[in-house]
Amino acid sequence: MQQEPAPARSPGPQQNPVLPQAPTMPPPEPPTEGHQPSPSPSPTEQAMEEEFQFLRCQGCRKEAKCPKLLPCLHTLCSGCLPQPGLQCPICQAPWPQGADTQALDNVFFESLQRRLSVYRQIMDSQALCTRCKEPANYWCFECEQLLCAKCVEAHQWFLKHEARPLAELRSQSVGEFLDCTRKSNNIFCSNPNHRSPALTSIYCRGCSKPLCCSCALLDTSHSELKCDIGMEIQQRQEELDTMTQALQEQDHAFGAAQAQMRSAVSQLGRVRTDTEELIHARVRQVVAHVLAQEQELLEGVNARYQRDYEEIASQLSRLDAVLQRIRVGSALVQRMKRYASDQEVLDMHSFLRQALHSLSQEEPQKLRAAVRTDSFDEFKVRLQDLVSCITQGTDAAVSRRASPEATSTPRDTSDVDLHP
């Protein structure tokens, strides 16, 4: 539904006579005392918020104040807007070369934000008249104001604008409301010298501006470049549609490349996981083998120690016995010399003499055990062989990686194959 403009109408009070632009919708009125917005949004409002999430700044995700359209087609608020020459904070696209490249005011987002603000204002059951602050009953599409029943009579008497009941507008969906407020045919002459904005349907392709009939007649240098502005808009829309179709084909190509890349990344991840599992398994095997060798070597060392220890211990006990006899005999002789009587010496001399003579025949050289510490060298050699088997393989692998010729040299068949 589009509103046809009257050919000769008075500009609304919201229009600027200097800047020939379409009337802009005012921001919603701040709530007065006793007029507080509903604390919880209705399902319709929630659906509308989700539908128009794209109006938020794509950087901070907040309501975009003065939204700017970047060359990479991302829309940011003024706070998130990067400096010229820097990258887009969303897609990291570099700023195009050239000092004249600037972000474009996203007038589409601004207009849609204003229209949605008006829709919320109309849907408010406690909406007040813009003029007298009484409960509003009508909305003027020309002045873009809420009006009560009393003010709308005076408004219609003097301005003859279209004012529609709020009850009728509230029965519409947000899409229907936005469609009837598009005002796609309300285009004014771009000449700033007009005392009042003039509606036009003429577009000059030479000036790239809309012109009224008077300005079009005065512009003799572009006589053949005038066209109907509706045709110009349709042609531009068709051009954008054609470019969009080409972009859709490009989207398929990039999507296929992206899927291929993601598949490669997934495959790379699987190979990494398999390799890690293989490394863990083989290292556990190597560790288990080393631990088994360690246990075998320790058991061998303990067995050898036990055998030699038992041999030495038996001889040590014999040495201990001889030493004990020598010390006991010496002590007995000393005590008899000090305390024994002559008769006791005569009685015991023969026995002691024979025992001491037998004891003197003992030779400690025959009882000395040959302690062979080199009996453990066998285990040291086996340990060194185990260490060499591991470290030499590691050193060889490192040298192969460090050698430039190693990359082109076939792998030796004696190398351990770690593939399952």
C-alpha positions in Angstrom: 0.0 0.0 0.0 1.6 3.3 -1.1 0.3 6.8 -0.5 -0.1 8.9 -3.6 1.1 12.5 -3.0 -1.0 15.4 -3.9 0.5 17.5 -6.7 0.1 20.8 -4.8 0.3 20.4 -1.1 1.6 22.4 1.7 4.7 21.1 3.4 4.1 19.6 6.8 5.5 21.3 9.9 8.2 18.6 10.1 9.7 19.5 6.7 12.8 21.7 6.3 12.3 24.3 3.6 16.1 24.5 3.0 16.8 20.8 2.7 14.4 19.2 0.2 14.1 15.8 1.9 11.2 13.6 2.8 9.7 14.3 6.2 11.4 12.4 8.9 9.6 10.6 11.7 10.3 12.1 15.1 11.7 9.9 17.9 9.2 8.5 20.4 8.0 10.8 23.0 9.6 10.4 26.4 7.2 8.9 29.0 5.6 11.5 31.2 4.5 11.0 34.8 2.0 8.2 35.1 2.9 6.9 31.7 5.4 4.1 32.1 6.1 1.6 29.3 5.2 -2.0 29.9 7.9 -3.8 31.9 7.7 -7.0 29.9 7.5 -7.0 26.1 4.6 -8.7 24.4 5.1 -11.7 22.1 4.6 -9.4 19.1 7.3 -7.0 20.4 9.6 -9.9 21.0 9.0 -11.2 17.5 9.6 -7.7 16.1 12.9 -7.4 18.0 14.1 -10.7 16.6 13.0 -9.8 13.1 14.9 -6.5 13.1 18.1 -7.6 14.9 20.0 -6.7 11.7 19.5 -3.0 12.6 21.9 -3.4 15.5 25.5 -2.6 15.2 27.3 -5.7 13.9 30.3 -4.8 16.2 28.9 -4.1 19.7 25.4 -5.6 19.0 23.8 -2.4 20.4 21.3 0.0 18.8 23.3 1.6 16.0 23.5 5.4 16.5 24.2 7.0 13.1 24.8 3.7 11.3 27.6 3.7 8.8 27.9 1.2 5.8 31.5 0.2 5.2 32.9 -0.8 1.8 32.8 -4.4 3.0 29.0 -4.0 3.5 29.1 -4.3 7.3 27.1 -1.7 9.2 28.6 -0.3 12.4 27.7 2.5 14.8 29.9 5.5 15.1 31.6 4.1 18.2 32.8 0.9 16.4 33.6 2.6 13.1 37.3 2.1 12.2 39.6 4.8 11.0 40.2 5.0 7.3 43.1 2.8 6.3 42.4 0.2 9.0 40.6 -3.1 8.8 36.9 -3.9 9.4 36.6 -5.2 12.9 34.1 -7.8 11.8 35.6 -9.5 8.7 39.1 -8.0 8.8 38.7 -6.7 5.2 41.2 -3.9 4.5 40.0 -0.4 3.8 40.0 0.3 0.1 42.8 2.4 -1.3 42.1 6.1 -1.8 41.7 9.0 0.5 38.2 9.7 -0.7 36.9 6.3 0.4 34.6 6.9 3.4 31.8 5.0 5.1 28.3 5.7 3.8 25.5 6.9 6.0 23.1 4.0 6.1 20.0 6.0 5.4 18.0 2.8 5.0 18.8 1.6 8.5 18.1 5.1 9.9 14.7 5.4 8.2 13.7 1.9 9.2 14.7 2.6 12.8 12.6 5.7 12.8 9.6 3.9 11.3 9.9 1.1 13.8 10.0 3.7 16.6 6.8 5.2 15.2 5.2 1.8 15.1 6.0 1.2 18.7 4.6 4.6 19.6 1.4 3.8 17.7 1.1 0.4 19.3 1.4 1.9 22.8 -2.1 1.8 24.3 -1.3 4.9 26.3 -0.1 7.0 23.3 -0.5 10.7 23.8 -1.3 13.5 21.4 1.8 15.3 20.2 0.2 18.7 20.7 -2.0 18.6 23.8 -0.8 15.4 25.5 -4.3 13.9 25.6 -4.9 10.3 24.7 -4.2 10.0 20.9 -6.7 8.5 18.5 -5.1 9.3 15.0 -1.8 9.3 13.3 -1.0 11.8 10.5 1.2 10.4 7.8 2.1 13.8 6.4 3.1 15.5 9.7 4.0 12.1 11.3 2.3 13.1 14.6 -0.1 11.5 17.0 -3.4 13.5 17.3 -6.3 13.3 19.6 -9.9 13.6 18.3 -10.1 17.3 19.1 -6.7 18.2 17.4 -7.3 16.1 14.4 -10.4 18.3 13.4 -8.3 21.5 13.4 -5.5 19.6 11.7 -7.7 18.4 8.9 -9.4 21.8 8.6 -6.2 23.7 7.9 -3.8 21.1 6.3 -6.1 18.5 4.7 -3.6 15.7 5.5 -4.5 12.1 5.7 -5.0 11.0 9.3 -5.8 7.4 10.1 -7.3 6.0 13.3 -4.9 4.3 15.6 -7.3 1.4 16.0 -7.0 0.7 12.3 -3.2 1.0 12.4 -2.9 -1.3 15.4 -4.7 -4.0 13.6 -1.9 -4.1 11.0 1.3 -6.1 11.4 4.6 -4.4 11.5 5.2 -5.5 7.9 2.0 -3.9 6.7 2.8 -0.7 8.6 6.3 -0.4 7.1 4.9 -1.1 3.6 2.4 1.8 3.9 5.1 4.1 5.2 7.7 3.5 2.6 6.9 6.6 0.7 8.9 5.4 -2.3 7.2 8.0 -4.5 7.8 11.0 -2.3 11.0 12.3 -3.9 11.7 16.0 -3.9 13.8 18.2 -6.2 17.4 18.4 -5.2 17.7 22.2 -5.8 18.3 23.8 -2.4 17.1 27.2 -3.7 13.4 26.2 -3.7 11.4 28.0 -1.1 9.5 24.9 -0.3 10.3 21.3 -1.3 8.9 20.3 -4.7 7.8 16.8 -5.5 9.2 15.4 -8.7 9.2 12.3 -10.9 12.1 13.4 -13.2 15.6 12.2 -12.8 18.7 13.6 -14.5 21.3 11.0 -15.2 23.8 13.7 -16.0 23.5 15.4 -12.7 22.6 12.2 -10.9 19.9 14.1 -9.1 16.1 14.3 -9.0 14.8 17.6 -10.6 11.4 19.2 -10.7 9.9 20.3 -14.0 11.3 23.9 -13.8 14.8 22.8 -13.0 14.7 20.1 -15.7 13.7 22.7 -18.3 16.5 25.0 -17.2 19.1 22.3 -17.3 19.7 22.4 -21.1 23.0 20.6 -21.0 21.4 17.3 -20.0 18.3 17.4 -22.2 18.7 13.8 -23.4 19.6 12.4 -20.0 16.2 13.1 -18.3 14.1 10.1 -17.5 11.2 9.1 -15.3 12.5 8.6 -11.7 10.4 5.4 -11.3 12.2 3.9 -14.3 15.5 4.9 -13.0 14.8 3.3 -9.6 13.5 0.2 -11.3 16.6 0.0 -13.5 18.9 0.4 -10.5 16.9 -2.2 -8.6 17.2 -4.6 -11.5 21.0 -3.9 -11.7 21.3 -4.7 -8.0 19.2 -7.9 -8.5 21.5 -8.9 -11.4 24.6 -8.3 -9.3 23.0 -10.3 -6.4 22.3 -13.2 -8.7 26.0 -13.1 -9.7 26.9 -13.0 -6.1 24.8 -16.0 -5.4 26.8 -18.0 -8.0 29.9 -16.7 -6.3 28.4 -17.7 -3.0 28.1 -21.3 -4.3 31.7 -21.3 -5.4 32.9 -19.9 -2.1 30.6 -22.2 -0.2 32.1 -25.2 -2.0 35.6 -24.0 -1.3 34.7 -23.4 2.3 33.3 -26.9 2.6 36.4 -28.4 1.0 38.6 -26.4 3.4 36.5 -27.5 6.4 36.8 -31.1 5.1 40.5 -30.7 4.9 40.7 -29.3 8.4 38.6 -32.2 9.6 40.7 -34.7 7.8 43.8 -33.0 9.2 42.4 -33.3 12.7 41.6 -37.0 12.3 45.2 -37.7 11.0 46.5 -35.7 14.0 44.4 -37.7 16.4 45.4 -41.0 14.8 49.0 -40.1 14.9 48.8 -39.0 18.5 47.1 -42.3 19.5 49.7 -44.2 17.5 52.5 -42.3 19.3 51.0 -43.0 22.7 50.5 -46.7 21.9 54.0 -47.2 20.5 55.6 -45.2 23.3 53.7 -47.2 25.9 55.0 -50.3 24.1 58.6 -49.0 24.3 58.1 -48.0 27.9 56.7 -51.4 28.8 59.6 -53.1 27.0 62.1 -50.8 28.8 60.4 -51.5 32.2 60.5 -55.2 31.5 64.2 -55.0 30.7 64.7 -53.0 33.8 62.9 -55.6 35.9 64.9 -58.4 34.3 68.2 -56.6 34.9 67.3 -55.8 38.5 66.3 -59.4 39.2 69.6 -60.6 37.6 71.7 -58.2 39.7 69.8 -59.3 42.9 70.3 -63.0 42.0 74.1 -62.4 41.4 74.4 -60.5 44.6 72.6 -63.1 46.6 74.8 -65.9 45.2 78.1 -64.0 45.9 76.7 -62.8 49.3 76.0 -66.4 50.4 79.5 -67.5 49.4 81.1 -64.6 51.3 78.8 -65.0 54.2 79.7 -68.6 54.8 83.4 -67.7 54.8 82.7 -64.7 57.0 81.1 -66.9 59.6 84.3 -69.0 59.7 86.4 -66.0 60.1 84.2 -64.8 62.9 84.5 -68.2 64.6 88.4 -68.2 64.4 88.6 -64.6 65.6 86.3 -65.5 68.5 88.5 -68.5 69.5 91.7 -66.4 69.2 90.2 -63.7 71.4 88.7 -66.1 73.9 92.0 -68.1 74.1 94.1 -64.9 74.6 91.7 -63.7 77.2 91.8 -67.1 79.0 95.6 -67.2 79.1 95.7 -63.6 80.4 93.2 -64.3 83.2 95.0 -67.6 84.2 98.3 -65.7 84.4 96.7 -63.2 86.7 94.4 -65.3 88.8 95.2 -69.1 88.4 97.2 -71.0 91.0 100.3 -73.1 90.2 98.3 -76.3 90.5 95.6 -75.0 88.1 98.3 -74.1 85.6 99.8 -77.6 85.8 96.4 -79.2 85.4 95.3 -77.1 82.4 98.6 -76.5 80.6 98.5 -79.6 78.4 95.0 -79.0 77.2 95.5 -75.3 76.5 98.8 -75.9 74.8 97.2 -78.4 72.4 94.2 -76.1 71.7 96.3 -73.0 71.1 98.6 -75.0 68.8 95.6 -76.1 66.8 94.4 -72.6 66.7 97.8 -71.3 65.5 97.6 -73.6 62.5 94.6 -71.6 61.1 95.7 -69.4 58.3 93.5 -66.4 57.4 94.8 -66.3 53.8 92.9 -69.5 53.0 89.7 -68.1 54.4 89.8 -64.9 52.5 87.1 -64.8 49.7 87.9 -63.3 46.4 85.3 -60.5 46.0 84.6 -60.2 42.3 83.0 -56.8 41.7 83.3 -57.3 38.0 80.6 -59.9 38.1 78.1 -57.1 37.6 79.7 -55.9 34.4 77.5 -58.2 32.4 74.4 -56.3 33.5 76.1 -52.9 32.8 76.8 -54.1 29.3 73.3 -55.2 28.8 72.0 -51.8 30.1 74.3 -50.0 27.7 73.1 -52.0 24.8 69.5 -51.1 25.7 70.3 -47.4 26.0 72.2 -47.5 22.8 69.3 -49.2 21.0 67.0 -46.3 21.9 69.3 -43.3 21.8 71.1 -44.4 18.6 67.7 -44.7 16.9 66.7 -41.2 18.1 70.0 -39.7 17.0 69.7 -41.3 13.6 66.2 -39.9 13.2 67.4 -36.4 14.2 70.3 -36.5 11.8 68.0 -37.6 9.0 65.6 -34.7 9.7 68.6 -32.3 9.9 70.2 -33.5 6.7 69.0 -31.9 3.4 69.7 -35.1 1.5 67.6 -37.1 3.9 64.3 -35.8 2.5 65.1 -37.4 -0.9 66.7 -40.5 0.5 64.5 -43.6 0.7 63.9 -44.8 4.2 66.1 -47.7 5.4 64.2 -50.9 5.7 65.8 -51.5 9.1 63.9 -48.5 10.6 61.1 -49.2 12.9 57.7 -48.8 11.1 55.4 -46.9 13.4 52.3 -47.3 11.2 49.7 -49.7 12.5 
